[in-house]
Amino acid sequence: MSFRNFKMVSYVVYGRGSFNQLDEILAPQRKGEAPMIFLVDHFFDGKPLLSRIPLRGKDKVILADVTYEPKTTQVDALAKSLKEEFGTISGVIGIGGGSTMDLAKAVALMMTNPGSSADYQGWDLVQQAGVYKAGIPTLSGTGAEVSRTTVLTGPTRKLGMNSDFTPFDQIVLDPELTKDAPANQRFYTGMDCYIHCIESLEGTYLNEFSKSYGAKALDLCQKVFVEKNSWDDECDDQLMMASYAGGMSIAYSQVGVAHAVSYGLSYLLGTKHGIGNCIVMNHLEEYYPAGVKEFKYMVEKNHIEIPQGICKGLTEDQFDTMIGVSLGMKPLWENALGKDWEKIMTKEKLRALFDKL
């Protein structure tokens, strides 16, 4: 039997105010005049965070529109414009939620790999290391800061560039950066982490490595969303570490049914990842009974309205598209349902599940 030998993030700094060390962290990574490119979530347009970015020389801030999750066309256009403007760059720094960090990882890879990012959607297709890349989360939950994938919607599928070249070279975990996140957004992203943990801990791929991280992340999510009655700085600290540990848990296992189904939703309808997971999780009692029960309690306690009926009025072709994208996530289904998953999750059964959403 062969064991997964996976690449992790090279450097991690954690702590309130650690963002202030960014200049000294980046200094040794600069290659002559080649600029650092800061891809920042457009949420921060006009906010004080922009003025704290340590710009030098030709460095550039690009506000990333992440209204929708990153598309391969967006990645390709960004990489092309950077090559045309600068030729070469020193690195890409992603500052924002999971979408912004995924965009930064993908653009860094496409600075050195030929063709389109769509050519690399899958497992271990990337051939060259990208330019230097750093991730700075301003929302906690996706685990994008530690994952070896960058989730992209391409012309034919929604699938990440899963490779050993994808993880960040550096991450800066500063809980202060998450304090102004809108409550709804914070909940949906936090639930992404909670659902990661449920899927990882109840999956067939489970081992002590993923269990250790998954159990810790789950415990932290419960502290924040079940035990606490009001939001405070400690919640931000705990959720940031839950996101990191949740990401580490799935690095050595996989996610499951909620994620597989939510990929179909976001491919067709553009549903954001965190919300999509919540919409699906609401109907998964058959697969994760205890997790769904607790999830529903957290939704109620935190006064969140989960969208309903988003698949109403879709055509048969649209359902087929979602089913195709979802069933394409083979490792997720195998982790959730075992080697014979195709006998369990038939097209008809999946269609019935989409009907409920």
C-alpha positions in Angstrom: 0.0 0.0 0.0 1.3 3.5 -0.7 0.7 6.5 1.5 -0.1 10.0 0.4 3.0 12.1 0.5 1.6 15.6 0.4 3.1 19.1 0.3 2.2 21.5 3.1 2.5 25.3 3.4 6.2 26.1 3.9 5.8 29.0 6.4 3.1 30.0 8.8 2.9 33.0 11.0 0.0 33.3 13.5 -1.1 36.1 15.8 -3.1 39.3 16.2 -1.2 42.0 14.4 1.0 39.5 12.4 -0.1 41.3 9.2 2.3 44.1 10.2 5.2 41.7 9.5 4.3 41.3 5.8 7.0 43.7 4.6 9.8 41.9 6.2 8.3 38.5 5.3 8.2 39.5 1.6 11.6 41.3 1.4 13.7 38.1 0.9 11.3 36.9 -1.8 11.7 39.9 -4.0 13.5 39.3 -7.3 15.1 42.6 -8.3 12.6 45.0 -9.8 9.9 42.4 -10.4 6.8 43.5 -8.4 4.7 41.8 -5.8 1.1 41.6 -6.9 -1.5 41.9 -4.1 -4.8 40.4 -5.1 -7.3 41.8 -2.5 -11.0 40.9 -2.1 -13.0 43.8 -3.5 -14.8 44.0 -0.1 -11.8 46.0 1.1 -12.2 48.7 -1.6 -12.0 52.0 0.3 -11.3 50.3 3.6 -8.2 51.0 5.9 -6.6 47.6 5.2 -5.5 48.7 1.7 -3.3 51.5 3.2 -1.6 48.8 5.4 -0.3 46.8 2.4 3.5 47.3 2.2 4.0 48.4 -1.4 7.5 48.8 -2.8 8.7 49.8 -6.3 6.3 48.6 -9.0 4.1 46.6 -6.7 0.5 46.5 -7.6 -2.8 46.1 -5.8 -5.6 44.4 -7.8 -9.1 44.4 -6.3 -10.4 40.9 -7.1 -14.1 40.8 -7.9 -15.2 37.6 -6.1 -18.9 38.2 -6.4 -18.8 34.8 -8.1 -16.3 32.1 -7.4 -13.1 32.2 -9.6 -13.4 31.1 -13.2 -10.6 29.7 -15.4 -11.3 32.7 -17.8 -10.7 35.2 -14.9 -7.4 33.4 -13.9 -6.2 33.3 -17.5 -7.0 37.0 -18.1 -5.2 38.1 -14.9 -2.1 36.1 -15.7 -2.0 37.3 -19.3 -2.3 41.0 -18.2 0.5 40.6 -15.6 2.8 39.0 -18.2 2.0 41.8 -20.7 2.5 44.6 -18.1 5.5 43.3 -16.2 7.0 40.3 -18.0 7.9 38.6 -14.7 6.7 39.2 -11.1 8.2 38.3 -7.7 5.0 36.8 -6.3 1.2 36.9 -5.8 -0.3 37.7 -2.4 -3.9 36.8 -1.9 -5.8 38.8 0.8 -9.4 37.8 1.3 -11.7 34.8 1.7 -11.4 31.4 0.0 -12.2 32.7 -3.5 -9.5 35.4 -3.3 -6.9 32.9 -2.0 -7.8 30.4 -4.7 -7.5 33.1 -7.3 -4.0 34.0 -6.0 -2.8 30.4 -6.1 -4.1 29.9 -9.6 -2.6 33.1 -11.0 0.7 32.3 -9.4 0.7 28.9 -11.1 -0.3 30.3 -14.5 2.6 32.8 -14.5 4.9 29.8 -15.3 2.7 27.1 -16.8 1.6 27.3 -20.5 -1.9 27.2 -21.9 -5.1 27.8 -19.9 -5.8 27.1 -16.2 -8.7 24.8 -17.5 -5.9 22.4 -18.8 -4.9 21.8 -15.2 -8.3 21.1 -13.6 -7.8 17.7 -12.0 -5.3 15.9 -10.0 -1.5 16.4 -10.4 -1.6 18.0 -13.9 0.4 21.1 -13.0 4.0 20.5 -14.2 5.9 23.7 -13.0 6.2 25.5 -9.7 4.4 28.8 -9.9 5.9 32.1 -8.7 6.1 32.8 -4.9 2.6 33.0 -3.3 1.3 34.0 0.1 -2.2 33.7 1.5 -3.8 36.0 4.1 -7.3 35.0 5.1 -9.8 37.7 6.1 -12.6 35.2 6.6 -12.2 31.9 8.4 -13.5 28.5 7.4 -12.7 27.4 3.8 -9.3 26.0 4.6 -8.1 27.5 1.3 -5.0 28.8 3.2 -3.7 25.2 3.6 -5.2 23.2 0.8 -3.4 21.8 -2.2 -6.2 22.8 -4.5 -7.6 26.0 -6.0 -11.3 25.6 -6.8 -12.1 26.9 -10.3 -15.2 26.9 -12.5 -14.0 26.0 -16.0 -15.8 25.7 -19.4 -16.8 22.1 -18.7 -16.5 21.5 -15.0 -15.9 22.9 -11.5 -12.7 21.3 -10.3 -9.6 22.5 -8.6 -6.0 22.5 -9.8 -5.0 19.8 -7.2 -1.2 19.5 -7.1 1.9 19.7 -5.0 2.7 23.0 -6.6 -0.6 24.6 -5.4 -0.1 25.2 -1.7 1.0 28.6 -0.5 4.7 29.2 0.3 3.6 31.4 3.2 0.4 32.1 5.1 -0.3 34.9 7.6 -3.0 34.1 10.1 -4.0 37.3 11.8 -7.5 37.0 13.5 -7.8 40.8 13.6 -8.4 40.8 9.9 -11.6 38.9 10.3 -13.3 41.1 12.8 -15.3 43.2 10.3 -16.7 40.2 8.4 -20.5 40.4 7.9 -22.3 38.0 10.3 -24.0 36.0 7.5 -20.8 35.6 5.6 -18.9 34.6 8.7 -21.5 32.0 9.5 -21.5 30.4 6.0 -17.7 30.3 5.8 -17.5 28.9 9.3 -20.0 26.2 8.3 -17.8 25.3 5.4 -15.3 24.3 8.1 -17.9 22.5 10.2 -19.1 20.5 7.2 -15.5 19.7 6.2 -15.1 18.2 9.7 -18.3 16.1 9.6 -17.5 14.8 6.2 -13.9 14.0 7.0 -14.7 12.4 10.4 -17.5 10.2 9.0 -15.7 9.2 5.8 -14.2 5.9 4.7 -10.8 7.6 4.2 -10.5 8.5 7.9 -7.2 7.9 9.7 -5.6 9.2 12.8 -3.9 12.1 11.0 -7.2 13.5 9.6 -9.1 12.5 12.8 -6.7 14.5 15.0 -7.1 17.7 13.0 -10.8 17.2 12.2 -11.8 16.6 15.9 -9.9 19.7 17.0 -11.5 21.8 14.2 -15.0 20.5 15.1 -14.5 21.2 18.7 -13.5 24.8 17.9 -16.5 25.3 15.6 -18.8 24.0 18.4 -17.3 26.5 20.9 -18.0 29.4 18.5 -21.4 28.5 17.0 -23.0 26.3 19.8 -21.6 27.4 23.1 -20.9 31.2 22.7 -23.8 33.6 23.0 -22.1 36.6 21.5 -19.3 37.2 19.1 -15.9 38.3 20.6 -12.2 38.3 19.7 -11.8 34.8 21.0 -14.3 33.6 18.4 -12.2 35.1 15.6 -9.1 33.4 17.1 -10.8 30.0 17.4 -12.5 30.1 14.0 -9.2 30.9 12.3 -7.6 27.9 13.9 -10.6 25.8 13.1 -10.2 26.7 9.5 -6.5 25.8 9.5 -7.1 22.5 11.3 -10.1 21.6 9.1 -8.1 22.2 6.0 -5.3 20.0 7.4 -7.9 17.3 8.2 -9.1 17.0 4.6 -5.5 17.2 3.2 -5.2 13.6 4.3 -8.8 12.5 3.7 -11.6 14.0 1.7 -14.9 15.8 2.0 -18.2 14.1 1.1 -21.8 14.4 0.0 -22.5 18.1 0.9 -19.4 19.3 -1.1 -20.0 17.0 -4.0 -23.6 18.2 -4.4 -22.7 21.9 -3.8 -20.2 21.7 -6.7 -23.1 21.0 -9.0 -25.1 24.0 -7.6 -22.2 26.4 -8.0 -21.3 25.3 -11.5 -24.8 25.8 -12.8 -26.2 28.5 -10.5 -23.1 30.3 -9.3 -24.0 29.5 -5.7 -21.2 30.6 -3.4 -19.4 27.6 -1.8 -20.3 28.3 1.9 -23.9 29.0 1.2 -24.1 26.0 -1.2 -22.8 23.7 1.4 -25.4 24.9 3.9 -28.3 24.6 1.4 -27.3 20.9 0.8 -26.4 20.1 4.4 -29.9 21.1 5.5 -31.2 17.9 3.6 -28.5 15.3 4.4 -30.0 13.5 7.5 -29.7 10.2 5.7 -25.9 10.6 5.5 -24.9 12.7 8.5 -27.8 12.5 11.0 -26.0 13.9 14.1 -24.1 16.5 12.1 -27.3 17.8 10.4 -29.2 18.0 13.7 -26.4 20.1 15.2 -26.1 22.1 12.0 -29.8 23.0 12.2 -29.5 24.0 15.8 -26.6 26.4 14.9 -28.6 27.9 12.0 -31.5 28.6 14.4 -29.2 29.9 17.3 -27.4 32.3 15.0 -30.6 33.5 13.3 -29.5 32.5 9.8 -32.0 32.0 6.9 -30.8 29.2 4.6 -32.1 29.8 1.1 -34.8 27.3 0.0 -36.2 26.2 -3.4 -33.2 27.3 -5.5 -33.7 24.4 -8.0 -37.3 25.2 -8.6 -38.1 25.6 -12.3 -34.9 24.2 -13.7 -35.0 22.3 -17.0 -34.1 18.6 -17.3 -30.9 19.7 -19.1 -29.9 21.9 -16.2 -30.5 19.1 -13.7 -28.4 16.8 -15.9 -25.6 19.3 -16.0 -25.6 19.6 -12.2 -25.7 15.8 -11.8 -22.8 15.4 -14.2 -20.6 17.9 -12.4 -21.5 16.4 -9.0 -21.0 12.8 -9.9 -17.6 13.7 -11.4 -16.3 14.3 -7.9 -15.4 10.6 -7.5 -13.0 10.8 -4.5 -15.6 12.7 -2.5 -18.3 10.1 -3.1 -15.9 7.3 -2.4 -15.0 8.9 0.9 -18.6 9.4 1.8 -20.2 6.1 0.7 -17.3 3.6 0.1 -16.0 1.8 -3.0 -19.4 0.9 -4.2 -20.7 4.4 -4.1 -21.9 4.3 -7.7 -24.5 1.7 -6.8 -25.7 3.8 -3.9 -25.7 7.3 -5.4 -27.6 6.8 -8.7 -28.6 9.6 -11.0 -32.2 9.2 -9.9 -31.3 9.4 -6.2 -29.1 12.5 -6.8 -31.9 14.1 -8.9 -34.3 13.6 -6.0 -31.8 15.3 -3.6 -31.5 18.3 -6.0 -35.3 18.5 -6.1 -35.4 19.2 -2.4 -33.0 22.1 -2.6 
